[in-house]
Amino acid sequence: MGWFRRTARTVRPHGVRPEAFDSAAQKLGITLDAAQRQAALELSTVEGGVYLWGPVGRGKSRLMSMYFDALPTHRKRRVHFHEFFRSLHPTIRRHRNNLPAALDELLDGVDVVCFDEFHVHDPADGKFLSRLLPALLHRGVTVVLTSNYPPRALMPNPLFHEDFVPTIEVIEQHLTVVAVDGPVDYRTVSSHDTGFAAGSWIAPDSAQPHPQPDEAVTVTPAGHPIRLRRGAGDTLWIDFSDLCVDTTAPSDYLALTEKFRHWVISGIPDLRAAGREPSQRFANAVDVLYDRDITTTFISAVPLSEFTDGALLPHDIERIMSRLGLLDTLSTLAEP
């Protein structure tokens, strides 16, 4: 079930015609299910904003793309939530913690902002969002969010959830909350041969020809050094330890995807041996690689089917495993 604010069925300044969704679906060769049609109807009459939530693979990001592409204005921006944070934090520091001034710089001339993969687990992010969302709404910006969580399930850590409740109430009061919860995970029935889905999960990794030591390079994608086993052309090779055990962040992964469109991540352990923080960094990296549609080869010590057995699981593990499930799974033991 979703919660809906009832509005007259007319196109608002930042809505689109309902038939735009049918036209986009026809071009993709798909048919919208009942939950997607309800979401499309709410997007066609959007006022303050829309919060689309539901399980993985139900078409939330696709609906956002349809809405964004059909908006009859150039005063719009669509961005992954990690990416917006990457831009906003240094801008706020430059403006001496003046959030309105930072938003003026980043969103000058923007009437609609679409955030994909909205989630809140970190208490520091929660405090920041308690300022950000009211500021966006106060500016009259239409906000569209996609999330795997209903608003009341944001910030699930019971130690910090109550502190985030006022922000949840802002979402429920000012955005139309819509459940996109159809019965089909479309990632499991789609055929993909490019981008992230063209990648593979290879286990074990002993038979792979790894880079030579003299190929290693150190890069500084977002201000601090990261070691690559190879970085040439549009391809990088990086070990799990350098990507996830060392202190890295989504801003690093986003910056690296701007130059390298093909990735190899080797030395991926059983998550039981990785620890909670490296596991969460790996999940964040998968999110970025999927969102940027980067073709990635994952070379692991264990098959994908055993990857999370008994592990200290990162947040959003269902979404991460759904995305990894798009990959070809290969065993080097079967290779000639």
C-alpha positions in Angstrom: 0.0 0.0 0.0 1.0 3.6 -0.6 -0.2 6.8 1.0 -1.7 9.3 -1.6 -2.5 12.9 -1.4 -5.6 13.4 -3.4 -5.4 16.0 -6.1 -7.4 17.0 -9.1 -6.3 15.1 -12.2 -4.8 18.0 -14.2 -1.3 18.4 -15.3 0.7 20.6 -12.9 3.6 22.8 -13.9 6.1 20.0 -13.2 3.9 17.1 -14.2 3.7 15.4 -17.5 0.9 14.0 -19.6 0.0 10.4 -18.5 0.2 9.2 -22.1 4.0 10.1 -22.0 4.6 7.0 -19.8 2.7 4.7 -22.2 4.6 6.1 -25.2 7.9 5.6 -23.4 7.0 2.1 -22.4 5.9 1.2 -25.9 9.3 2.3 -27.2 11.0 0.0 -24.7 8.7 -2.9 -25.6 7.3 -3.2 -22.1 3.9 -2.9 -20.5 3.4 -1.0 -17.2 2.0 -3.1 -14.4 -0.8 -1.8 -12.1 1.6 -0.4 -9.5 3.7 1.4 -12.1 0.6 2.9 -13.7 -0.5 4.3 -10.3 3.0 5.8 -9.9 2.8 7.3 -13.4 -0.5 8.9 -12.6 0.9 10.5 -9.5 3.9 11.8 -11.4 1.6 13.3 -14.0 0.0 15.4 -11.4 3.0 16.2 -9.2 3.0 19.3 -7.1 5.5 19.4 -4.2 7.1 16.2 -5.1 6.8 12.4 -5.2 8.5 9.6 -3.2 8.5 6.3 -5.1 9.5 3.3 -2.9 9.3 -0.4 -3.3 11.4 -3.6 -3.5 14.3 -3.9 -5.9 13.7 -4.3 -9.6 10.1 -2.9 -9.7 10.8 -0.2 -12.2 11.2 2.9 -9.9 14.3 4.3 -11.7 12.7 3.6 -15.1 9.6 5.5 -14.1 11.8 8.4 -12.9 13.6 8.3 -16.3 10.3 8.5 -18.1 9.1 11.4 -16.0 12.4 13.3 -16.3 12.7 12.8 -20.1 9.1 13.9 -20.6 9.3 17.1 -18.5 8.9 20.0 -21.0 11.6 22.1 -19.4 15.4 22.3 -19.3 15.2 23.6 -15.6 15.6 20.1 -14.3 18.3 17.8 -12.8 18.5 14.1 -12.2 21.3 12.8 -10.0 22.2 9.8 -7.9 21.9 10.7 -4.2 25.6 9.8 -3.6 26.6 12.1 -6.5 24.6 15.1 -5.1 26.3 14.7 -1.7 29.6 14.6 -3.4 29.0 18.0 -5.0 27.1 19.6 -2.1 29.6 18.9 0.8 32.5 20.9 -0.7 30.2 23.6 -1.9 28.8 24.1 1.6 32.4 24.3 3.0 33.2 26.9 0.4 30.2 28.9 1.6 31.1 28.5 5.2 28.3 26.2 6.1 25.7 28.4 4.4 23.3 25.8 2.9 21.0 28.3 1.0 24.1 29.8 -0.7 25.4 26.3 -1.6 22.0 25.4 -3.1 21.9 28.7 -5.0 25.2 27.7 -6.6 24.3 24.1 -7.4 20.6 24.5 -8.3 20.5 27.9 -9.9 17.8 27.8 -12.5 16.5 24.4 -11.5 12.9 23.8 -10.8 12.8 19.9 -10.5 15.4 17.6 -8.8 15.2 13.9 -9.2 17.2 11.8 -6.6 17.7 8.1 -7.4 18.4 5.5 -4.7 17.5 7.6 -1.7 18.4 5.9 1.6 19.6 7.1 5.0 21.7 4.9 7.3 24.4 7.2 8.6 23.4 9.6 11.5 25.5 12.4 10.1 23.7 12.1 6.7 20.4 12.2 8.6 21.3 15.4 10.4 22.3 16.9 7.1 19.1 15.8 5.3 17.0 17.4 8.1 18.3 20.7 6.8 18.4 19.8 3.1 14.9 18.7 2.4 13.1 21.6 4.0 15.5 24.0 2.2 14.7 22.5 -1.2 10.9 22.6 -0.5 11.2 26.2 0.8 12.8 27.1 -2.5 9.8 25.7 -4.4 11.8 23.0 -6.0 9.8 19.9 -7.0 11.6 16.8 -5.5 11.2 13.3 -6.9 12.8 10.5 -4.9 13.2 6.7 -5.5 13.9 4.4 -2.6 13.8 0.8 -1.4 12.3 2.0 1.9 8.9 3.5 2.9 9.6 6.8 4.7 9.0 5.2 8.2 11.7 2.7 7.5 14.4 5.3 6.8 17.2 5.5 9.3 16.5 2.0 10.6 19.0 2.0 13.4 16.9 2.3 16.5 19.5 4.4 18.3 19.0 7.2 15.8 15.6 6.6 14.2 13.6 8.9 16.6 15.9 11.8 15.8 15.1 11.4 12.1 11.3 11.2 12.6 10.8 14.9 12.0 12.4 14.6 8.6 10.2 11.6 7.8 7.2 13.7 8.7 8.4 16.4 6.2 8.5 13.7 3.5 5.0 12.4 4.3 3.5 15.9 4.6 5.0 17.5 1.5 5.6 14.6 -1.0 3.1 12.2 -2.4 4.3 8.8 -1.2 3.7 6.0 -3.7 4.4 2.3 -3.4 5.8 0.7 -6.6 5.5 -2.9 -5.3 4.4 -5.1 -8.2 4.9 -8.8 -8.1 7.8 -9.0 -10.6 11.5 -8.2 -10.1 12.1 -7.1 -13.7 15.8 -7.5 -13.3 15.4 -11.2 -13.2 13.5 -11.4 -16.5 15.4 -8.8 -18.5 18.1 -9.6 -21.0 21.1 -7.2 -21.0 24.3 -7.3 -23.0 25.8 -3.9 -22.4 26.9 -1.8 -19.4 26.9 -3.3 -15.9 24.8 -6.3 -16.9 27.5 -7.3 -19.4 29.9 -7.9 -16.6 30.7 -11.1 -14.8 31.4 -12.7 -11.5 34.4 -15.1 -11.6 35.3 -17.5 -8.8 37.8 -18.6 -7.8 40.3 -16.2 -9.0 43.5 -18.3 -9.1 43.5 -18.8 -12.9 43.2 -15.2 -13.9 46.2 -13.4 -15.4 46.7 -10.5 -13.0 48.6 -7.3 -13.7 52.3 -7.1 -13.2 53.7 -5.1 -10.3 55.2 -2.4 -12.6 51.7 -1.7 -14.0 50.5 -0.3 -10.6 49.6 3.4 -10.5 48.3 5.7 -7.8 45.4 8.1 -8.6 43.7 10.8 -6.6 40.1 10.9 -8.0 38.6 12.8 -5.1 41.5 14.3 -3.2 43.2 11.3 -1.6 45.3 8.5 -3.1 44.0 5.2 -4.3 46.2 2.4 -5.6 45.2 0.7 -8.9 46.9 -2.5 -10.0 46.3 -1.2 -13.6 44.9 2.0 -15.0 45.2 2.3 -18.8 42.8 3.7 -21.4 39.2 3.4 -20.1 40.0 0.3 -18.0 41.1 0.0 -14.4 42.0 -3.0 -12.3 41.8 -2.6 -8.5 42.0 -5.0 -5.6 39.1 -5.3 -3.0 41.6 -4.3 -0.3 42.4 -1.0 -2.1 38.8 -0.3 -3.0 37.0 -1.3 0.2 39.4 -2.0 3.1 41.2 1.3 2.8 39.0 4.3 3.6 37.2 5.2 0.4 33.8 6.8 -0.3 31.2 7.0 -3.1 32.8 10.3 -4.2 35.9 8.3 -5.1 33.9 5.7 -7.1 32.0 8.4 -8.9 35.1 10.2 -9.9 36.8 7.0 -11.1 33.8 6.1 -13.3 34.2 9.4 -15.1 37.5 8.2 -16.6 37.2 4.4 -16.5 34.3 2.7 -18.1 35.5 -0.9 -17.6 36.5 -2.2 -14.2 38.0 -5.3 -12.8 37.8 -5.8 -9.0 39.9 -8.7 -7.8 40.6 -10.3 -4.5 37.0 -10.1 -3.3 36.7 -12.3 -0.2 33.9 -14.1 1.4 32.0 -11.3 3.2 32.3 -13.2 6.5 36.0 -12.3 6.3 35.7 -8.8 5.1 34.2 -7.0 8.0 31.2 -4.6 8.2 32.8 -1.4 7.0 34.6 -3.0 3.9 31.3 -4.8 3.1 29.4 -1.6 3.2 32.0 0.2 1.0 31.7 -2.7 -1.5 27.9 -2.3 -1.5 28.3 1.4 -2.2 30.7 0.7 -5.0 28.2 -1.7 -6.6 25.5 1.0 -6.4 27.7 3.5 -8.2 28.9 1.0 -10.8 25.3 -0.1 -11.5 24.0 3.5 -11.6 26.8 4.6 -14.0 26.3 1.4 -16.1 30.0 0.4 -15.8 30.9 -3.0 -17.3 32.6 -4.7 -14.3 34.4 -8.1 -13.8 34.3 -9.2 -10.2 37.0 -11.8 -9.3 36.2 -13.5 -6.0 37.3 -16.2 -3.7 33.8 -17.6 -3.6 30.9 -18.1 -6.0 28.2 -15.4 -6.0 25.7 -17.9 -4.5 27.9 -18.2 -1.4 29.1 -14.6 -1.2 26.9 -13.4 1.7 26.6 -16.6 3.7 26.9 -15.8 7.4 28.3 -12.4 6.7 28.0 -9.1 8.6 25.7 -7.9 5.9 25.8 -4.3 4.6 22.7 -2.2 4.4 20.5 -2.8 1.3 21.9 -6.3 0.7 18.8 -7.4 -1.2 19.3 -4.5 -3.7 23.0 -5.3 -4.0 22.5 -9.0 -4.6 19.7 -8.3 -7.1 22.2 -6.1 -9.1 25.0 -8.6 -8.9 22.5 -11.2 -10.0 22.5 -9.6 -13.5 26.1 -10.7 -14.1 27.3 -13.8 -15.9 28.7 -16.2 -13.2 31.8 -18.1 -14.3 34.1 -20.6 -12.7 37.7 -20.6 -13.6 37.8 -24.3 -12.8 35.7 -24.8 -15.9 38.0 -22.7 -18.1 40.4 -24.4 -20.5 
